[in-house]
Amino acid sequence: MYKSLTEQEVGTYLNQGKTIEVFLGKISDDKEIISWIDLQKTKGNLVTVTYYEVFDEGNLDWLDLYAFSFIDPDMDFETKQFESTEKAIKYVKEKYRLTEPKFLLRGGIQEEYEKLIISEGRQ
């Protein structure tokens, strides 16, 4: 089980080269699209925030969001760079209207996806 990270922990893990993710869920009820963002630290000490969208192709036996089909495989992902972790977190909160984003280590979004499937009554 992945635990939600504090903003301070996000900075610590990014400095260790870890990827941090936030599961955004479904874009809308009529579209079967799942979205999430990740934060990574570059070699130049910048923090990148990248937005991903995939088709909701999973079930309780297949939770690997990273293997799902991207909405537009030819399009580059929306990526922004920031000079600090604090500025990246502020952007995430404002851009995605998240008061308290649930920051997770890489892989944690799959547990969040599983919770979504269960809440929808899917198998």
Stockholm file with secondary structure:
# STOCKHOLM 1.0

chainA/1-123         MYKSLTEQEVGTYLNQGKTIEVFLGKISDDKEIISWIDLQKTKGNLVTVTYYEVFDEGNLDWLDLYAFSFIDPDMDFETKQFESTEKAIKYVKEKYRLTEPKFLLRGGIQEEYEKLIISEGRQ
#=GR chainA/1-123 SS CCCCBCHHHHHHHHHTTCCEEEEEEEEETTEEEEEEEEEEECTTSCEEEEEEEEECCCBTTBCCGGGSCBSCTTSCCEEEEESSHHHHHHHHHHHTTCSSCCBEETTHHHHHHHHHHHHTTCC
#=GC SS_cons         CCCCBCHHHHHHHHHTTCCEEEEEEEEETTEEEEEEEEEEECTTSCEEEEEEEEECCCBTTBCCGGGSCBSCTTSCCEEEEESSHHHHHHHHHHHTTCSSCCBEETTHHHHHHHHHHHHTTCC
//
